[in-house]
Amino acid sequence: MMAELREAVLADFVRTPFGRASKKNPGFFADVRSDDLGIIAVQALMKRTGIAPPSIDDIIIGTPTQIGEQANIARNVSLAAGFPFEVSGLSVERACCSSMAGAHIAVMAIQSGAADIVIAGGLESLSHFPNPVITPDADLFELAKDYLVRWQPNSKIFDRIDPTSVMGLGLSAEYAADKFGIAKEELDQWALRSNLRAAAAQREGRFKHQMIPVKVRLTDGTTKVVDFDQCVRADSTIEKIRALPPIYKPDGKINAASSSKETDGAAAAMFMSKEKAKELGLKPMVTVRAVAWGGIDPKVAPYGVCLVSKKALQRTGLSAADIDLWETNEAFAAVPLLLIKEMGIDPERMNVNGGACCIGHPVGASGVWLLGTMAHEMNRRKSRYGLASIPGGLGQATAILVERERYWKGRATFLEELEAASVA
């Protein structure tokens, strides 16, 4: 006889600031290992919730680049963060969707009764593992000299799809924008909106409950506590954005402003059964109502968020009009615009505190960051339903739909000021 599914809740969420990843202008995490950022996030999450380390059933960490400091990442984080040997680690790779896929696994383990408390997170150092920029005339063989250490695709893949569709997400965003009638001006305007929203959120302290200040050592030997996202541009104007050249093809629509910023960072979320949260005296952030994943032709990869968002809605019996807040990854500005147009979403409900076009896209961390930042904002606004989604390379996408309920009284660190000035 099968047991009845339990309800899974998100108990808390934290992230590091997101630092700029650039060879020309290195950011504040340029010399920081990404696994160290993951350790910081996981340890801060444990401190905030007050959960005893042996109570954690599993630690799931997502990142698509599982080499070097990011290899066997979940088990390494578990060990280096000081958890008992009995707390296992599961490393997840689903391209940009990796950490949201990890959250899916955590939720399903809890719902099935296989686990009571699971940490799901993600991390990335694009300073250490930068993504190549693929254009139609790019010499793929030359690019492969640097890239092959990370990925050696089977040539049979290219019997089905063009190599630039596999490796060049920017070109898939260009193709999707053309196919679904999104103009360059719309992309530019969204990029501006994203920057101004993120700048306002930083200025007004809307990220302070989710962001862990981190102490870093600068090149001159001094230390500094960083508590902000490095790529947000409060001085953005539409004139500056319109003047930027296209990145991916000479007549393209997408420029540096309407593309996600390469960043370094980590994020971690704690999931548990509703019964366990009540037993521990924790007030949940949100309850998970549905998860969804799916594939699509890589040539139109950004459109995948529309498919998985529809799946999540169908599984709950809700409509797009029922969703109070939407969060989707601005790998390119085309992604939120596709969702808005396809599903009739009010733009004022989409990425309300900015997105990856300015805050950044630390690939492995992005999926769980989207969920966590949305859950924080839902509690700030007292919203009921939220839906987070993210598209990924090779034509994949994931989504997660949550509800903020009327919970019992309990500890709710996510609504309180962070006490520690920094986490070294």
PEPERA-V564986 format. One line per field, one symbol per residue. ss: DSSP state (~ for helix, > for strand, _ for the rest). burial: b if it has 16 or more other C-alpha atoms within 10 Angstrom, else e. A space follows every 50 residues. Layout:
BEGIN
ss = ???
burial = ???
END
This chain:
BEGIN
ss = _______>>>>>>>>>__>>_____________~~~~~~~~~~~~~~~~_ __~~~__>>>>>_____~~~__~~~~~~~~_______>>>>>__~~~~~~ ~~~~~~~~~~~~____>>>>>>>>>______________~~~~~~~~___ ____~~~~~___~~~~~_~~~~~~~~~~~____~~~~~~~~~~~~~~~~~ ~~~_______>>_>>>>_____>>>>___________~~~~~________ ________>___>>>>>>>>>>>~~~~~~~_>___>>>>>>>>>>__~~~ ~~~~~~~~~~~~~~~~___~~~__>>>>___>_~~~~~~~~~~___~~~> ____________~~~~~~~~~~~~~~~~~~~___>>>>>>>>___>>>>> >>>_______>_~~~_______>_
burial = eeeeebbbbbbbbbbbbbbbbbeeeebbbbebbbbbbbbbbbbbbbebbe eebeebbbbbbbbbbbeebbebbbbbbbbebebeeebbbbbbbbbbbbbb bbbbbbbbbbbbeebbbbbbbbbbbbbbbbeeebbeeeebeeeeeebeee eeeeeeeeeeeebbbbbbbbbbbbbbbeeeebebeebbbbbbbbbbbbbb bbeeebbbbbbbbbbbeeeeeeeeebbbbbbbbbebbeeebbeebbbbbe ebbbbbbbbbbbbbbbbbbbbbbbeebbeeebbbbbbbbbbbbebbbbbb bbbbbbbbbbbbbeeeeeebeebbbbbbbbbbbbbbbbbbeeeebebeeb bbbbbbbbbbbbbbbbbbbbbbbbbbbbbeeebbbbbbbbbbbbbbbbbb bbbbeeeeeebbbbeeebeeebee
END
